[in-house]
Amino acid sequence: MNELMIVAIVVLYIAVIALAIAVVALGRQIGVLLERVAPAGALMTGKSLNPGETAPEMDLYTLQGDVVHVGGVREDQRSSLVFFLSPSCPMCDVLAPAVRSLAHDERAWLDVILASDGDEADHEGYVQRKKLSDLPYVVSRELGLRFRVGQLPHAVLVSSDGTVAAAGLINSREHLDSLIEAKQRGVASLQEYLERKTQQSA
């Protein structure tokens, strides 16, 4: 009996060691895959405002009755993220909590402005449903036209000097974060950053 127990214990030890080796090997393989798969950034369309371009400057009334200034040079050195959405856009619905979370997380330097067009009554109900009342929400067709928004959801990050830092079509929280990441790295997009990195390492 003692011999059988010893054999069983030895087999278990061997199995545990084999599993540990397999986990380490898989961990290394995952690391290699993450290096090869580039993070996805916001999709820049041909009509989008280009990084470095001066953003349109406008004064607009929000649904809350306040006036919000979009674009232009800001003396307080804050940046603005104009997020274009629609109550009838399913992806906008999914991203609304992420936008609210981003506004809270980056509030030290960033103002988030929600923008759309259409009937204000529809938007007022949407703001209540999605709990967006703490963010300025403007309903302006002209704003979308001047910012050259073709598809929704779309976001434009405007630097404190009034120029576009990053812009693009947003389909995930990762895309949203990529605009912030691109600004912090001083590039037009994450794709540009990765291309530069690849060229430097080549």
N, C-alpha and C positions, 0 to 999 in steps of 0.2 A: 504493500500500500504506500509506504514511504517513498519507494522508488517511483511509483506512478505520479505522486504529488510533485516530486522534484522535476520529473519530466514535463508535467503540465505547467509548472512555474517557469521553467526554462523556455518552453514554447511560447508562453504568454509574453515573457520578456523580449523574445525575438520578434514577436508580432508587434509589440509596442515600438520597438526600435525601428522596424520596417515602416510602420505608419508615420513615425516622426520624420524619417528620411523622405517619405512621399510628400508630406506636408511642406517641408522645406523646398523640395523640388518644384511643387506646384506654386508655392509663393514666389519663387524666382521666375517661373514662367509667366505668372500674372504681371510681374514687374516689367518683363520684356514686352508683353502685349500692350501695357499702358504706355510705354515709351513709343511704340510703333503707331498706336492709334492717337491721332492728334485731337485735342479738345475742339468741339464744334463751337464756332462763334456765330454771332448774328449774321444773317445772310444779307449782304448788300446787293440791292437790285440796281439796274441801270438808271432808274429814275431817282434813286435816293440822293439826298444831300451828301456831298463828299466831305470827308474829314479835312479840316483846314478851311473849308468854305464858310463865309460869314452867314450865320443863321438869320432868318427873317426876324425883324423886331416888331412886336405888337403889344398893345395893351388890350386885355380882354376881361370881360365880366365872367365870374365863376357862377355856378349854380347857387353857391352860398351867398351871392350878392357882393362879393369882394372884387377888387381889380387885381389881376395878376399880370406882371410884365414878362413877356417871353422874348428871349434874345437880348442883344446889346451887352455892353461892357458893365460888369457889376463891381462896384467899389468894395463890397463885402467879400469879394473873392470866392463866392459860392458858385457852384455849377448847377445846371438844371437838366433834369431828364424829362422830356416830353413823351409821354406814352399814349399812343393813339389806339383806341379800342372802340368797341361797339357792343351794345346789349345783345345784339343778335349774333355775335361772333362766339362760337363754342370755345375756341382756344383762349379768347380774352377772359371768358368765365373761369377757365382753369388757372390762368395766370394772375387773376386779380389778387389772391392772397399773397402770391410771391412779390407782386409790385408793392403791396402794402408793407410787407416784411422788409423789402429793400429800402423803402422810404424811411422806415424806423431805424434800420441798421446803419444807414449812411447819412443820417440826419445832421451830423456834425459839419458836413460840407456840401450836401446835395439836397436840392428841392425837387420833388417829384410833382409833375403836373399831368393830370389826366385830360385827354382831349378827344372829342368826337364831334359828330354833327347829327342833324335830325331834330325830332320833336323833344323839347326839353322835358316834357312830362315823362316820357319813356326813360330818360336818363335819371331823373329824380328817383323813380322807383328802383332803378338798377343800383344807384348809389346806396340806397337803404338796404337792399337785399344783400349786396356784397360788402357792406360795412366800409364804404370808402369815403364817408363824410368828412374825415379828418384830412383828406387830400383835396387841393384845389382841382375842380373839374370844370372845364370850359367846353361849351358847345359852339363850334365855329367851323363852318365849311371852308372859309377863307384860310384858316390856319393850316388845315390839311392840304389845301392846294399849294400854299406857299412853301410848305415843308416837303412837297412832292411825295406825298404818301399814296402809294398805289394799292398795297395789300395790308390787311390787319392780321394780328397786332403788329404795330411798328413802333420803334422807339428811336429818339434822337437825343444824344447827350451833348449839351451845349456847355462849353467851358466858360469860365468867368470873363474871358476876353471877348465873348460873343461869337466865337467860332465853333464849328461842329467838331467835337472830339471823336465821336463814333456814332454810327447809325445803322439800322438794318431791320429786317423782318425778324420778329421774335416768336419762337415756337416752344420755348422751354425756359426754365429758370436759368439753365446753363447759358443760353443765349443772352439773357438779361445781364447776368454777371459778367459775360464776356465784354460788354460795353465798358463796364467799370474797369475791368482788367486792362483793356486796350488803352484807356485814358491814363491809367497809372503807369503803364509801360511806355507811354509816349508813342504809340503806333496807331495806325488807322483801324487795324483789326487784329485778332489773335492769329489769323492766317498769315498776316504780314510778319508778325513777330516770329512765328515758327519758321517761315521761309528765311528770315535773316539768321536765325539760330542755325538752321541747316547749312546755309552758305558759310557761316563762320567756322563750323565744325568740319566742313569739307576740305 
